[in-house]
Amino acid sequence: MMRALLYNICVAVVAAVGFVSCGGERDYSSWANLPQEGWIFTDTVSLLPVDTSLTDNDSLVNGAIKVALRHGNSYRYSNLWLELTYHTDNRRTVRDTLNIRLADVYGRWLGSGFGASYQQEVTVKPEGVIDVTRPVAMRHIMRVDTLRGIEQVGIEVIR
């Protein structure tokens, strides 16, 4: 009972802070759940940062482009190599290779979180142009066929 009350209070505070801090500009994000049995090397995750059914979408957005992921304690490595492909102005395609550090040299997770799940974000471009109405492709390029322990991957575009 007390735990539910504390949870509800925390949700209300986070929502209130979110509404107060909104400056009229909309941020874009999309997340994908990965299979519990693992992320296969050949499986590309396709994310659409914006809901294309909305009528007030901008196609090109200027802002910080970030990749975020959630992983559990069962993840066996201290980093994650990703290949990220997205579209910019003039239908230009950009492909970036990212090395995301998840743990320090002592094996302590660097991301935020508690319990058995941690979240890590990395800025791909502090200021970039991205077409949010076209899919962003992401795949792991680790030296294993099936990568276990990564729970979710996401893309965020912050104006």
N, C-alpha and C positions, 0 to 999 in steps of 0.2 A: 504494500500500500504506500509506504513512504517512498519507495523507489519510483513508483509510478508518478507520484506527486512531484518529486525532484525532476524526473524526466520531462514532465509537462511544463514545469517552470523554465527549465533550460531551453526547450523548444520555443516558448513564448519570448524569452529574452533574445535568442538568436533571430527570430522573425522580426522583432521590433528593431533590432540593430540593422538588419538588412533593409527594412523599409526606410529607416531614417537615413541610411548612407546612400540610397539610390539617388543619383543625380540626373535622372532622365535618360541616360544612355543605357542601352541594353548590352549585356555581355552574352556570349554564346558559349555553349558547352554541349558535349555529348559523351556518354559513357557506354561501354560495352562490357557485359559479363563474359568471362572466359570459362571454358569447360573445366569442371572440377578435376577431370582426369588429365588435364594439361593442355598447353597451347602448342599445337603442332607447328613445326618450322614452316611448312608451306601454307598455313592458314593466315590469310591477310584479314585484318579487322578493318571494316569500312565504317567510318563515323560521319554523320552529317551534323555539323555544329548548330544548324538552325532548323526550325520546323518550317518546311516549305509550304505548308498549308496556310500559314499566316500571310496576310496581304501587306503588312507594313515592314517587310524585311528589306534590308539593304543587301545587295549582292556582294559588293566589295566592302570589307571592313578594315580600317586601319587600327592596329592595336598590338598588344603583346600576344604572342602565340605561345601557349604552354601545353606540355604533355603531362598528364598526371596518371598515376597508377596506384593500385592497392595490392598489397601482397601480405602473405601470412608468414608466420615463423617457420613454416616448412620450406620456404624458398632457400635453396642451397648455395646461392652465389651472393657476392657483395655488390654486384652491378648488373645492369641489363643493357644489352645493345639492341637498339631499335632502328628500323628504317621507316622514315616518315615521308609520305608523299602528299602534297597539297597543291592547290591551284591559286595563282595570283591574278593580277590584272592582265589583260590581253590573252587570257587562256594559257598563260605560261605555267608550266609544271615545275615545281621545286621538289627535289628529293634530298632530304637531310639524313645523315647517320648520327645517332645520338648514343652516347655512353652515359647512362644514368647511374650514379653511385647510390647504392641503397644502404651500405654499411660502412663504418669506419674500419681502420686497420685492426681494431680489437673485436670486430664482429657485432658491434652495437648498431642497431638500425638507426638511420638518420632521419627517416620520415616521422611525421606526426601520427599519433594514434596511441591506443592502449589495448591491452589484452593481446589477442593473437593476430590483429590486423593493423597494418601501417599504411599511410598514404604519403607518397612522395610526388612533388611537382618539380618540373624543370622548365625554364624558359627557353624556347627554341629561338625566338626572335623577340627582342624587347620592343621593337617597333617594326611591324611588317604589314603587308597587305595580303589578305586572304579572301578568296571567294567562298563565303560560308554556305552557299547554296549548292556547292559541289562536294562530293565525298572526300574525306581525308582518309588515306590508307596507311595502316600501321602494321608492321610485322616484326617479330623478334628475329634477330640474326645472331643468336648465340650458337655455340658449337655443339648443341645437342638437338636431337630431333624433336623431342617433346619436353617442353619447359613446364615444370610443375611449381606451384606456389604463387603464381601471379593470379589474382582474383578478378581484377577489372583494369581496363585501360581507358583513358579519356583524353579529349582535346578541349582546350579552353581558349577562347579569344576574348581578351579584356580590352575594352576601348580606353 
